C-alpha cells in the first residue's frame, strides 16, 4: 500500500465518521423536538418513543458500520479487484 492509498483510506474513514456525527446530531435534534411536542400537546400517551426507537435502530447500524466494521468492505473489494486483474493477466 502506497502513501496515496493510505491517504485515501484515511479520508474515507473520516468522511464516514463525519457522516455518522451529522446523523447523530439530526437524530438528537429531531427527537428532542418530538419529545417536546408530545409532552406539551398530548397527555394521552408517549408516542415519541416509536420514532425514537425506530430511528435509533438505524442509527445503531450506522454506528456499527462506521466504528466496528469500518474498512472491512474495502479490503474485500481490493482482494476481488486483484483476483480479477490476475484473471485478465493469465488469459493473455
Residue pairs with C-beta under 8 A, 6 or more apart in sequence:
9 71
9 74
12 74
13 70
13 71
16 65
16 66
16 70
17 66
17 67
19 66
20 62
20 63
20 66
20 67
23 59
23 62
24 59
27 55
27 56
27 59
30 51
30 55
31 48
31 51
31 52
31 55
34 48
34 51
34 52
35 48
35 52
37 48
38 46
38 47
38 48
